[in-house]
Amino acid sequence: MGEIKEVDARGLACPQPVVETRKALEGPDVQEVMVLVDSITSRDNVSRFARSAGCRVESLESGSGEYRIAIHREEGSRERLSEAPISCEAHAEYGTVVYVGCDQMGRGSEELGRKLMGGFLRTWIDIEPRPWRMLFVNSGVYCTTQGSEMLDSLDLLEERGVELLSCGTCLEYFGLKEKLMTGRVTNMYEIIETLNTARRVIAPH
């Protein structure tokens, strides 16, 4: 019998309840996750995410406006987990998205461009509020993969709650799918959904 994991997501703003649910489901021996939330929006967002990942979902109001969501793994759900989109119902809860479409910043010297990009990403560690998500596409995926000099900065950003999403198609194109070192793989559906609902998008060039 697999492990049953509990997630207390009360008081967390979207998309954190879904993010914490995803982390719990990623456990290798986890068969069931019990998520406690304190809003209908969080309940619906977590339930929608879990169903899109191929899980069976049962929701029960536990009183005082709190909801307990039982998420049961089904066959094939582990493979679908990385592709399941994280979404929020209330657009006002979205934050800033940083769109990194290249591993360099500016035009001219490639060496200088990479140094500038490293400084750009590193500076976000001390900026408030930090981005909700960072999207890495095209050669931007070199920032998140083995050999990148930016990994320490990105790991710190992830620890501070910034979601790091690297385009799966881009990783495959550059032969980097097995070399992703931080964050997770995403797809075009989630990239478009993220850009379409973010309050602000910053794209360094």
Secondary structure, 3 states (H helix, E strand, C coil): CCEEEEEECCCCCCCHHHHHHHHHHCCCCEEEEEEEECCHHHHHHHHHHHHHCCCEEEEEEEECCEEEEEEECCCCHHHHHCCCCCCCCCHHHCCEEEEECCCCCCCCCHHHHHHHHHHHHHHHHHCCCCCCEEEECHHHHHHCECCCCCHHHHHHHHHCCCEEEEEHHHHHHCCCHHHECCCEEECHHHHHHHHHHCCEEECCC
